[in-house]
Amino acid sequence: MKLAALLVPLLLPPALIAANPAPHSAVAAKISADYPLLDALYRDLHAHPDLSLMEERSAAKVAAGLREAGCEVTEKFGGHGVVGVLKNGPGPTVLIRGDLDGLPMQEETGLPYASQARVKNLAGQEVPAMHACGHDIHMTCLVGTARVLSSLRDRWSGTLVFVGQPAEEIGTGARAMLAAGLYRKFPKPDFALALHDSATLPAGTVGTVEGFALANVDSVDITVRGIGGHGAWPHTTKDPIVLAARIVTALQTIVSRETRPLDPAVVTVGSIHGGTKHNIIPDEVKLQLTLRSYTDAVRENTLAAIRRICRGEAIAAGLPEELHPLVTQVGTQFTPATRNDVALTRRVHAAIAGALGADRVRPVDPVMGGEDFSEFGRTMEKVPICLFWLGAVDPVKFAEHERTGAPLPSLHSSKFAPLPEPTIRTGIAAMSAAALDLLGKK
C-alpha cells in the first residue's frame, strides 16, 4: 500500500472521521479538531527556540497548553521544567515526557516559519538558535496528547504526569528534575513514555526498539603536554603534536582490538587543537572525544583504556610523570544508555499498531545517539520506560532517498525540517494509543 494512502485517516476532517466506526476514531476526531491550534503552537515554538537551561519561553508555552488541557501545572521545577498532572480515578500512573530545548545553530531550511533567532547563551555570547532535533515536535505532541486524553476521560482511569523537560541536549535536565523530587512530589509513575522524531523514517510511521535503544554518551577532554621550542631544533623538545598523533592512532584499537566484536562501541576524536605558527613546537595540544557504548562494562573499559594509552604513549615519548596527559571526563555531559523495557515496548508497539495499522509501525535498529530520558528508568524505583521513534521525513523525499540513495538531513543538521502535519498527528495518535492501553478501563 502506498504511504500516501496510509496517511489519509490522519488527514480526514472531523465530520468524516466521526462517521468512521474504526477503533480510535475519537482520538483522530479530537486531533483534527485541535490541529489548527497545534499547528500554530508548533510554528511558534519552531520560530522561537530556547537553548538548554534557558527554556523560559518554551516552558511557559507548554505550561499554558497543559493547563488549558485541564492539568494541574507546576512550573520552574528542576530548572525550567514543567509538570502537568491529570488525575482521573484509581489506576496506574503514566508519565509522558517531552523535551524543551533547541540548539545553537543557524537554521538553513528555508521554511517560512524558520528560526531567525539570535539569543544569548549561558556565557553571554550571542548565537543563532534552532530546533534541529525536533523538540518543537515533541512539545506540540505533549500538549496535543494531553488535550486528547483529557477529552476522553470516560475511556481511561488512573493518573497522567506530563513532563516538559529542560536541558536534554546537554544531558542534565532529567537528572535535575529527578533530583528536585519528581518521583516524590508528584505521583510516582508505573510507566514512563517518550517519543523522538526520526530523520530516517517517513512521516506517518513509528519505529520501536526492544532493549537498548540509545547509547551511553561520554565526553572526554585530553590535554597532551610536552616541552615546546623552535621547529629547527626538535631534538631539544618533547613534541605534543607528535604525541597527540600517536594517541589518536592508538585510540582506534580500543574498539577494534579491546572490545568484544558483539559489543557496540564508538571512540571519536571530534576536535584537535594545538600550535600557533609553522616553526614553533607548542607546549600542549587539546583533544575532545565522544564515547558511545551500551553496557556499563564496555563504557568502563573504554574510559580505562583511554587513560592507559595516554600514559603509555607519554612514557614512550620520554615525558616525565608531571607532564603526562591530563584526561578529564566531562561528568556533567554523561548520558546513560536508554534501555527500553521489553514487555512495555511490546505492549506499546501493539497498541500503536492497533491505532495506526500494523504496516505503519515497525521494529527499528538501536542507534548510538544519546537521550537523557534514560534517567527516568535508572532511579531506585526502576520505572519501566519506553521511547519510540516518530517518523518525520516528507514521504516524497523519503521515497527519493530509497530510490537514489540521496542523503537525508540528519538530526542536528541545519537543514533538518520535519513535515509537521502528519508527524504531529501521528505522534499524538501513537502516544494517546499507548496511554489508553496502559490506563484503559477493563
RAPE-V440875 format. One line per field, one symbol per residue. phi: phi as a letter, one per 30 degrees, with the letter a starting at -180 (. if undefined). psi: psi as a letter, one per 30 degrees, with the letter a starting at -180 (. if undefined). burial: b if it has 9 or more other C-alpha atoms within 8 Angstrom, else e. A space follows every 10 residues. Layout:
phi=???
psi=???
burial=???
This chain:
phi=.ddedddeed cddedddddc ddeidddddd ddddeedddd dedddddbdc deibdedddd ddeddddddj ddccchcijc dbbccbcbid kdcccbcbcc ccbdbddbdi ddcedcdbbd dddiddbdba cdbidddddd dddddddddd dcddcbbkbc bccccdhddc icdddddddd jedccbeddd bbbabbdccb bdejbbbbbd idcbcdbbcb cbcccabdld ddbddcbbdd dddddddedd ddddddbcce edcdabbcdc abbaibaecc dddabccbbc cbaccddded dddddddddd dddddddidd edcdeccbdd ddcdbddccd dddddddded dddddcjddc bbdbddbcdb adeeddccdd dhddbacccc ebdeeddddd dddciedced eicdcdbddd dddddddddd ddddddddcd dd
psi=kkeeeffeef fkleeeeefj gllgeeeeee eeefeeeeee eeeeeefilk lkghheeeee eeeeeeeffg ljkklhjhbg lkkkkjkial alkkkkkklf laliljkhfg kfgkkgkklk afggkkllkl ifggfeeeee eeeeeeeeee fhffflkakk jkjjklhefg gfeeeeeeff hefeflkkkf kkkllklkgg kkkflkklkk bkellkkkkk kkjjlajlak ffhffgljjf eeeeeeeeee fffeefffkk ffjklkjkjf kkkklflegk jlflkkkkkk kkleleeeee eeeeeeeeee eeeeeefgkl efglkjjjki efgkklkjjk keeeeeeeee eeeeefkffg kkkllllgll kgfeffgglf fhkklkklkj kgkkeeeeee eeefgkkkkl kgkfgkjlje efeeeeeeee eeeeeeeffk k.
burial=eeeeebbeeb ebebeebbee eeeebebbbb bbebbeebbe bbbbbbbbbb bbbbbeebbb ebbebbbebb bbbbbebbbb bbbbbbebee ebbbbbbbbb bbbbbbbebe eeebbbbebb beeeeebbbb bbbbbbbbbb bbbbbbbbbb ebbeebbbbb bbbbbbbbeb bbbbebbbee bbbeebbebb bbbbbbbbbb bbbbbbbbbb ebbbbbbbbb bbbbbbbbbb beebeebbbb bebbebbbeb bbbbbeeebe eebebbbebe ebebbeeeeb bbbbbbbbbb bbbbeeebbe ebeebbbebb bebbbeeebe eeebbbbeeb eebbbbbbbb beebbbbbbe bbbbbbbeeb bbeeeeebeb bbbbbbbbee eebbbbbbbb bbbbbebbeb beeeeeebee beebbbebbb ebbbbbbbbb bbbbbbbebb ee
